[in-house]
Amino acid sequence: MTTAREYVHPWQVRYLEVDQQGVVFNSWYLAWFDEAMSGFLAHSGPAYGDLVAAGYDVQLVRSEIDWRSGVGWGDPVSIAVSPGRIGTTSFDLHFEVRRGDEVTCTARTVYVVIATDGSGTRPIPDLLRKVLDT
C-alpha cells in the first residue's frame, strides 16, 4: 500500500542478478535498496549528490531482510521506500520489494550520517531531516 511518505522505485530483474536456484541472489537486494534510497532522496530532495556537496554522507550500519518469496529473471518489481525511526545521527529506511500486489521481501536499514571529510558522525542535517520527517 502506497503512503504519502513513500517513494516507489521500479526495477526489472536482470539476468546477472539470478542465482543457480532461479531467484535473485540475496546480495542484490542491498544493491537495490541503495538504488531505491538514492531515488527516494532525488524524489523528495535533497538528491544524494546535494547531500555530499553539503559535506554529508550516509553509512549503512545495519540491515535486516525478511524474504517471503523469490523473484526471478525478467520479473518487474518495485522497491518501496519509506522513512522510519529518526534519531540524532541515524535514521531507518523501510523497504518493500513488490511484484504486483505481492510483497516478496521487507527490510529495514539503519544509516548513520557522517562528514565527507572523514571527521566522523554528524547530526542529521536539516536538509535531510525535513525529507525524513514529512
Helices and strands as residue ranges (DSSP letters): E 7-12, G 15-17, H 27-44, H 48-53, E 56-67, E 76-86, E 90-99, E 102-115, H 126-133
